[in-house]
Amino acid sequence: MMELVSVIVPAYNVASKIQRCLTSLCKQTYPKLEIIVIDDGSTDDTAEIIRNMAKRDERIRCITQKNKGVAAARNKGLEAAHGAYIAFCDGDDYVSPDYIGKLVECRKKRDADWVVSGFCKVIRTNCYTFGKPYRAVIVSQKAKEAFLEEWYKNQYIPTVWGKLYRGEILRKYEITFPEKWEHGEDTVFNIRYISRCKRIDFVKDPLYFYVESGQSLTSKKQKDIWEKQLAIFKEFRQMIKLGGYSEKCTALFFVRGILLALNYASEKQWGVKEWERLCNIMRVNPYFSVCAMQRKEMDGFARIVIALLEKRKYGWIKNLYRIKMFGHDYLQKVYYIFRR
C-alpha cells in the first residue's frame, strides 16, 4: 500500500524560484503526496504564486504566517502534516522526479528510520555533485559512531533537506525545531531525531538540488556564536547519554563547534580583541582539556587548532584561518573551472 508523504516547504521572498520548486514536487513519480508550503510573511509575490499553483494541484496547501523564521515555518508544517513520512525542501531549491520515490523505496527495503540522499549544488547555471553519502546501512553501535564521526567532517549531513523521516518517530518524541536560533536549528533537529533511530540508510544518487544563493543567513556579527555552538553540543551530549556513544564522538563534536565558531569569526573578519576573547572562552571551557586528550583522533587541521589554543597562540590561529580561506576560495574556483 502506498503511504502518504508530507513534503514541508518553508518559503520567504522566493517569488523567482518557488514555481520551479513546486513544479518539481508536483512531477514526482511517487504520487501520494501532500505539499505543505508555509509562506513566512513574504513581501513579494511568493504567496500569490503558491496559491495559484494550489488551484492547479490539490496536493499543494498554502499556509501563511507572520515572518518568524525558517524554524517556525517548518514547525508549522510539522503541525499540519499527516504523512507517514516527512520530507523537507527549501523554497529556492528543487528535486529530481524520483526524489520521493527512491527515498521511500529505500526506507521500505531496509526498514530504515532515516534515509539520506546525495545532492547537487547549483551555482548559477552549473551543477556539481557533492556530499555523496555512505553506501552502507548503519545499524550497529560501532557503525553509528562511524557515521557521527563523518558528520563531524561533513557540513551537509546536518541539513534536513535531502532526507526522509518517519512521522511516527517525530510525533512520538515531539521532535521540533528550536525557533529562537538564528542558525543550527537543522543540526539540533537531526540530533534529536537520530537519537531515536535504530536504522539509517542512504541513496547514493544526487536527488536534491541545492541552489547556492551566495548570501549569508545573516550579515550581522553574532557575538554569541560560541554560546550557540555550546547549546548544540549540549544537545549532542544528551544523545550520547541516550545512545551510549564513546568519548571520542563527544570530543569530535566539541571540536566541530570550535572550528565552526572560529570559521564564522574569520569570515566576519572579527578584530583582534574579539578574536582573542572568543579563543580564550573556548580554551577555558571545562571540556576543552578532555577534548585535547582526543587530539590524535582528529584530522590534521583540527589537531593544529587545538594545539595552538592550548598554547594560547590566538594570532597564529587567526593567520591559519586566513590562509585556509584563501586556499579554499582558490581551489574551489579551480575545481569549478575543471568541472565545466
Residue pairs with C-beta under 8 A, 6 or more apart in sequence:
2 30
2 31
2 32
3 32
3 83
3 84
3 85
3 104
4 32
4 33
4 34
4 82
4 83
4 84
4 85
5 30
5 32
5 33
5 34
5 83
5 84
5 85
5 86
5 87
5 100
5 104
5 164
6 33
6 34
6 36
6 77
6 81
6 82
6 83
6 85
6 86
6 87
6 167
7 25
7 33
7 34
7 35
7 36
7 86
7 87
7 88
7 89
7 100
8 36
8 38
8 74
8 77
8 78
8 81
8 86
8 87
8 88
8 89
9 21
9 22
9 25
9 35
9 36
9 37
9 38
9 77
9 88
9 89
9 90
9 91
10 38
10 40
10 70
10 73
10 74
10 77
10 90
10 91
11 18
11 21
11 37
11 38
11 39
11 40
11 42
11 46
11 50
11 73
11 91
12 39
12 40
12 41
12 42
12 46
12 67
12 70
12 73
12 91
13 42
13 43
13 44
13 46
14 21
14 42
14 46
14 91
14 92
15 42
15 44
15 45
15 46
15 49
17 91
17 92
17 211
18 37
18 46
18 49
18 50
18 91
18 92
19 49
19 53
20 94
21 89
21 90
21 91
21 92
21 93
21 94
22 35
22 37
22 50
22 53
22 57
22 60
23 53
23 94
24 94
24 95
24 96
24 97
24 99
25 33
25 35
25 89
25 95
26 35
26 53
26 57
26 59
26 60
27 97
28 95
28 97
28 98
28 99
28 100
28 101
29 97
29 98
29 100
29 101
30 98
30 100
30 101
30 104
33 59
33 83
33 100
34 59
34 61
34 81
34 82
34 83
35 57
35 59
35 60
35 61
36 61
36 63
36 77
36 80
36 81
37 50
37 54
37 60
37 61
37 62
37 63
37 91
38 63
38 64
38 65
38 73
38 74
38 76
38 77
39 46
39 47
39 50
39 62
39 63
39 64
39 65
40 65
40 67
40 68
40 69
40 70
40 72
40 73
41 64
41 65
41 66
41 67
41 68
46 91
47 62
47 64
50 60
50 62
51 62
53 60
54 60
54 61
54 62
61 80
63 76
63 77
63 80
65 72
65 73
65 76
68 179
69 179
69 182
70 177
70 185
71 177
71 178
71 179
71 181
71 185
72 177
72 179
74 88
74 160
74 177
75 176
75 177
75 179
78 86
78 170
78 176
81 167
83 167
84 166
84 167
84 168
85 103
85 104
85 107
85 164
85 165
85 166
85 167
86 164
86 165
86 166
86 167
86 170
87 99
87 100
87 103
87 163
87 164
87 165
88 160
88 161
88 163
89 95
89 161
89 208
90 161
90 210
92 211
92 213
93 161
93 208
93 209
93 210
93 211
94 209
94 211
95 207
95 208
95 209
96 205
96 206
96 207
96 208
96 209
98 207
99 117
99 207
99 208
100 164
102 117
102 203
102 205
102 207
103 115
103 117
103 163
103 164
103 203
103 207
104 164
106 112
106 115
106 164
106 201
106 202
106 203
107 115
107 164
107 166
107 201
110 137
110 199
110 201
111 199
112 137
112 199
112 200
112 201
113 166
113 169
113 196
113 197
113 198
113 199
113 200
114 163
114 164
114 165
114 166
114 193
114 194
114 197
114 199
114 200
114 201
115 163
115 164
115 200
115 201
115 202
115 203
116 133
116 134
116 157
116 162
116 163
116 200
116 201
116 202
116 203
117 133
117 162
117 163
117 202
117 203
117 205
117 206
117 207
117 208
118 129
118 131
118 132
118 133
118 162
118 203
118 204
118 205
118 206
118 207
118 208
119 129
119 130
119 131
119 156
119 161
119 162
119 206
119 207
119 208
119 209
119 210
120 127
120 128
120 129
120 130
120 206
120 208
120 209
120 210
121 127
121 128
121 130
121 210
121 212
122 128
122 209
122 210
122 211
122 212
123 212
123 336
126 336
126 339
126 340
127 209
128 336
128 339
129 206
130 156
130 206
131 154
131 156
131 157
132 204
132 206
133 157
133 202
133 203
133 204
134 147
134 150
134 202
135 202
135 204
136 143
136 202
137 143
137 199
137 200
137 201
137 202
138 144
138 146
138 147
138 199
138 200
138 201
139 198
139 199
141 243
141 244
141 245
144 200
144 243
144 245
145 245
145 246
145 248
145 249
147 200
148 245
148 249
148 252
148 253
149 248
149 249
149 252
150 157
151 157
151 158
152 252
152 253
152 255
152 256
153 299
156 162
157 190
158 186
158 187
158 190
159 186
160 186
160 189
160 190
161 208
161 210
162 207
162 208
162 210
165 193
169 175
169 193
169 196
169 197
170 193
172 196
173 192
173 196
175 189
175 192
175 193
175 196
176 189
177 185
177 186
177 188
177 189
178 185
178 188
178 189
179 185
181 188
181 228
181 231
182 217
182 218
182 222
182 228
183 217
183 218
183 228
184 228
184 229
184 231
184 232
187 232
187 235
188 231
188 232
188 235
191 232
191 235
191 236
191 238
191 239
192 235
192 239
194 200
194 239
195 238
195 239
195 242
195 243
216 267
221 268
221 270
222 228
222 264
223 274
225 261
225 264
225 265
225 278
226 257
226 261
226 278
226 281
226 282
229 257
229 258
229 260
229 261
230 257
230 285
232 257
233 253
233 254
233 257
236 250
236 253
237 250
239 245
240 249
240 250
247 290
247 294
248 294
248 297
251 290
251 291
251 293
251 294
251 297
252 294
252 297
252 298
254 287
254 288
254 290
254 291
255 291
255 298
255 302
255 306
258 282
258 305
258 306
258 309
259 301
259 302
259 305
261 278
261 282
262 278
262 279
262 305
262 317
262 321
263 321
265 274
265 275
265 278
266 318
266 321
266 322
266 324
266 325
267 325
270 278
272 315
272 318
275 314
275 318
276 314
279 309
279 312
279 314
279 317
280 312
280 314
282 288
282 309
283 309
283 310
283 312
288 309
291 306
292 306
292 310
295 302
295 303
295 306
295 307
296 303
298 306
301 324
304 320
305 317
305 320
308 314
308 316
308 317
308 320
309 317
